[in-house]
Amino acid sequence: MLRTFPKGGIHPPENKLTSSKPIKRLPPPNVVYVPISQHIGIPAEIVVDRKDKVEVGQVIAKSGGFVSSNIHAPVAGTVTKLDMIIDTRGYKQQCIVIRTDQKNESNFQDADLPLIAEISLEPEEILRRISDFGIVGLGGATFPSHVKLNIKKDRKLDCLIINGVECEPYLTADHRLMLEKGEEIMVGIRILMHALHVERAIIGIENNKRDAIENFKKLAAGDPGIQIAALKVKYPQGGEKQLVRALLKREVPKNGLPLDVGVVVHNVGTIFAIYQAVQHNRPLMERVVTVTGKKLGDPSNFWVKIGTPISELIEAVGGIPEDTRKIVSGGPMMGKALKSMDVPVTKGTSGILVISEDEASRGTPKNCIRCGECVDVCPMGLEPHLLMNLSEKGMYEKAAQEDIMTCIECGSCSYVCPSHRPLLDYIRFGKTIAKQLESNKG
Amino acid sequence: MTDSILYSVILLALLGTVAALVLYVVSKKFYVYEDPLIATVEEMLPGANCAGCGSPGCRSFAEKLVGSDDISDLFCPVGGNQVMNLVAGALGKVVKEQDPTVAVIRCQGSCEVRPKTTEYQGPRSCAISALIYSGETDCQFGCLGDGDCVEVCKFDAMYMDETTGLPVVITDKCTSCGMCVEACPRNIIEMRPKHKRDLKIFVGCLNEEKGGIAKKACSVACIGCSKCFDICPKDAITMNNNLAYIDPEFCTLCRKCVDVCPTDSIIETNFPPRKNRNTDPGITIKVEPVKPQNDA
C-alpha cells in the first residue's frame, strides 16, 4: 500500500506528454527581460545602469531585505534599458532588459558541469552561497531558500524532505531533472543535510515516475540516511503540508510551517540549484521549463535562461496551434492564464501550457446543490462551499473563523464542482480581504 | 360563582399594581437621559443610512452633531447644504457651506476605443477580477466593467451602459455618498463639485503609461502630452506619471484644455454647444448636434 495524505485530493488526467523527452537547451534569446520581483517578499534593488556591460552570473539586482533574493544576469551582454514588463497577472512591473552578446561564449556554456561529489565547505559558507546566489523555491512558490534554511538553534529539526512529487498534470520538469541530474541532486541533498545537521532525508516521488524512483534507489544504495518513498498518485500531494503528512504522518499545525514538526521541505529543482551554487559557484540563472499542450507540434522540456520571453518558448515547440484558447504559466490546476506572450520566464515558471478551445472553457456557474463534493476533496479539511458563500456575502470575519486562511488554493474544489461554481475565485478573494482585516487589526 | 370572579379580579388588579410599581421604580432608577435634540436632528437627516458622512448611520451622525461643539467639518453629502443649515439652526451651531459634489467616472474606455485583448471567465466582480489580473483590455488602470459600483449604489444613481460597458452616473440621483468610490478597485470614481447646472471638466483617464503605450491600449487615453497643462490660465492642471489632473478648486471651466487635448480624453459635461469657432485648423472641436427648439 503506497503512502499518501488521508484527507481529500483528486486525480485529474495526468497528460504527462513530455515525460520521455530529454531536456533540450534553448539558445539564449537576443534580448532577456529580467523582472526584479521573481520571489515572494521584497523586490530586489537594481544595481546596474543603462549601457552597463554585464557578465553571466553578475548580480544585477541586490536583495532588498531578509525575505528577498539576489538576481543575476542570465546572459552576458549590455543593459539596454530599465523598463516595465507585463507579469503573469498582466500588471506592469520593473525589469532589467539585457541585449545578449551572441559572440560571448559564456552564454552558451551549459549546466552539464562535471560532478563534484566532495563536500568541502562549512555549513555557514553553504548557507551564505545559497543566499548570495539567489536560490528560491523552484516548485512554484519562489520563497527565498535561505530564509527556510536559516533555522534558529532551539528549533528541533530531524528530517529533510525532498519534493519530487510533481503532482500537477502535464508538467514534467522535475521528473526529467530527477532522471538526468540524479547524481547532482544526491550531492545537493547531502550538502543540505550537512548544512542543517540532519541525519535523515526522504525523497518523495509519485508512483507514476517509476524510472525516477528506480534511478534514485540505485543512487542512494549504501546511504542509509537517504530514503526513497514512492507515493500514491494524488493531487495536491506536492503541497508541503500534504507531503509531510504523507511521508511522516505528521500534521503541520494550521498557520504553521513544516519546521514546527521538525521538517524542512525542498523541491528537487531547488536542490539542483543549490548543488550548482555550492559546488560550482553558479547562481540561479536558468531553470527547466516544460512547454506542453495536446495540440503542440513538439512539446518539450527546456533549459531556459531566466528572462526569456514566453513567445520564444512557444516558437521553439512549433508555434501556437490554430484553436488555442489559453496559455497558462504553470500547471493546469494552479497555473495562471497569461495575458500576453511577452511575459518572461521567471524563477517560478515551471511550465507553459497551451490549452485548446475544447479544454479551456469554464462551465456556466449554477446553483450549489449541496452535494458535498468540494468538502470531500479539500485536502485541508475545509468546507469550500461555505467559504465561498461567506466571502461572496462579505462575511470575511466569519470566513476567517472557518479557517479560510489555511486554504492552499489547490483548486480541487473548483475542479470537482458539478455546478461549475467559481469556488476558488471567491475563496482567494476572501483570503485577501481576511488578510487585510487581520493586518489592520494588528 | 361570584366568588371566583371576584377573586380573579382582585388577583389581577394586585398583580397589575405590583408590576406597575416595579416598572415605575426601574424606569426611574435606570433612567438614561437622552438629549431630545438627537431625535430632532435625526428627523431632519435624510435617513438613508448610507454612511457617506463617515458615521455608520444617520442616528450616530445625529449623536455626533449634537455631541460635538464644532460641527463645521461634519457634512451630510446626501442632504447637502439645505439639511446642514436646518441642523445648524436647530442646534445653534455654525456649519460650513460646501459645494455639492457628484461622482464622475474617470474612464472613457468603451469597447470601441479600448479593444478587448483577452477574455475573462471568472465571477463578474471587479474586486475579484482585479485581484486575478489586469483586466480584459491592455489598459491596467481603466474600468473593469463588472459593475461593483452599480452594485453598491443605494440610490439607483448608477447603471451599466450596455453598449460602452462602462458605468454611468445619473447626476440628479447621485447623493455623493461615496460608496462607489470605495467599491472601485481601480479608484476610477471621483467626487467632483457639481457647480451650477452640473458643469464639469475632468480628465477621463487614469492611464499612467507612456503616451504610445497608453494610446495603443485605448484611443482616448491621456498620453501625458502636457498641452492642457501649458494652456491652463489658472494653473489648475498638474502632470504626474504621464497623466493630467484638473484640480476642481482652481478650474474656472474655461474649456481651453478640452480644445487642445489631442486624444479627447478631457470630458466636459452639460456645457451648451459652442459655436464652431475654428481658430486653429489643427484642433478638432467636438460639436454635439443641436436639437431645434420650438420658440412657442
Interface residues (C-beta under 8 A of the other chain):
Chain A: I86 R89 G90 Y91 K92 K336 A337 K339 S340 S361 R362 P365 P422 D425 Y426 R428 F429 T432
Chain B: T117 T118 Q121 G122 P123 S125 A127 I128 L131 I132 Y133 S134 G135 Q140 E209
